[in-house]
Amino acid sequence: MLVRNLTEKSDYYTSNVWHICGTYHALSDLNTLIDVGRDPVIMESLETIRCGLGKRPVEQVILTHSHFDHAGMLPKIREKYNPHIYAHPLSRNDETTPLADRQKIQIGEQECMVVYAPGHSEDSLCIVCEEEHLLFSGDVPLRIYSHDGEFSTQFLDAYELFVSVGIQTIYPGHGDQITCNVPHLMEESLKNIRKSRIV
């Protein structure tokens, strides 16, 4: 899959907007946005993207959660591209298709997995792409430095899955992608989660 950040140079306070298309631009690929942010500049960027002859640059949207900095541009994206829009069942955004925990969904040319990870918000979810060991994490906290916190059983289950998959690259909701020592970061964080209060 080909991944690019459409808000990398944004002057707005916005989430990252990850655009994914298939490596070889096949007709069967699903061109996807993970989050839509709140910066109108993404509309201009999308106009320049080519992901296959006759294919729209946005065929589906997956929201990692409902916060405005991640979902503010949704009405304009819906009006322009009429994509299928997916979110957690508790999403505050209208006209979204609910995703189930551990549901498989195609992104680009790959089958990926939806993982509920409540904590930052009640409707937080992540996307795991096992084939390439990638994680789109939204605003779910991934660097857990101590065991003084409180985490849900569902968050612990999600984190154990991330570690078992052997995530190598994280595409977060804010900031640069993370590629340095990711397995070690996640294993140490999981140890701290297990030592914390699980509710």
C-alpha positions, -999 to 999 in steps of 0.1 A, spaced: 0 0 0 10 36 -6 5 59 23 8 97 23 -1 124 49 -22 151 34 -18 175 64 19 171 69 25 208 63 -8 221 75 -10 255 93 -42 244 111 -46 225 143 -57 193 126 -52 156 128 -31 137 103 -51 127 72 -36 94 59 -44 87 23 -39 51 11 -41 36 -23 -28 3 -37 8 -1 -48 -1 -10 -84 -34 10 -87 -55 -20 -95 -92 -16 -102 -100 -37 -71 -81 -14 -47 -100 8 -23 -86 43 -21 -90 52 15 -87 82 39 -81 74 76 -95 105 93 -103 137 73 -89 163 97 -102 199 96 -79 216 71 -95 225 37 -61 221 20 -67 184 18 -94 190 -9 -67 206 -31 -43 177 -24 -69 151 -33 -74 168 -67 -38 160 -76 -38 124 -65 -40 96 -92 -47 61 -79 -58 43 -110 -76 52 -143 -112 63 -137 -110 58 -99 -120 84 -73 -91 94 -50 -115 87 -20 -137 57 -22 -140 51 16 -133 70 48 -125 54 82 -127 76 112 -105 67 142 -129 87 164 -153 116 164 -132 145 176 -135 176 154 -98 177 145 -102 143 130 -136 146 114 -142 183 107 -139 180 69 -163 151 66 -192 171 52 -170 184 23 -155 150 16 -189 135 15 -203 162 -8 -173 159 -32 -166 122 -33 -196 104 -18 -174 78 -2 -185 50 21 -178 62 56 -170 38 85 -166 45 122 -171 30 156 -207 23 165 -206 51 192 -194 77 167 -211 110 169 -209 115 132 -241 109 112 -245 85 83 -216 63 91 -214 25 89 -204 9 122 -173 -13 123 -171 -42 147 -141 -50 168 -117 -73 149 -137 -68 117 -117 -72 85 -118 -43 60 -100 -37 27 -77 -7 25 -58 -1 -7 -51 -36 -19 -48 -52 16 -71 -67 41 -67 -50 74 -83 -53 109 -103 -29 130 -94 -29 167 -114 -11 194 -91 7 218 -113 29 241 -95 54 264 -88 86 245 -125 85 236 -153 60 239 -153 55 201 -116 51 195 -105 25 171 -72 16 154 -65 -2 121 -39 -30 119 -25 -40 86 -8 -73 94 8 -80 60 30 -49 63 30 -47 101 14 -13 101 -8 4 127 -30 35 121 -35 45 158 -55 77 158 -51 93 192 -48 60 211 -19 64 235 9 40 225 39 52 246 31 41 281 61 51 303 49 40 337 25 17 354 6 44 373 -23 45 349 -57 29 346 -66 9 315 -96 -11 304 -95 -48 297 -104 -40 261 -74 -16 258 -51 -43 272 -65 -68 247 -59 -44 218 -23 -37 229 -16 -74 232 -28 -78 196 -5 -50 184 25 -66 200 16 -101 187 13 -88 152 48 -74 154 40 -38 144 70 -21 127 54 13 117 29 34 134 9 61 116 -5 82 145 -32 108 146 -7 136 152 30 139 145 53 120 123 51 83 115 70 62 140 95 36 126 124 36 151 125 7 176 87 2 174 86 -34 187 107 -25 217 85 6 224 54 -15 223 67 -44 243 78 -20 271 45 -2 270 26 -35 273 46 -44 304 36 -11 320 0 -16 310 -1 -51 326 13 -36 358 -13 -8 359 -48 -9 372 -70 -28 348 -107 -20 351 
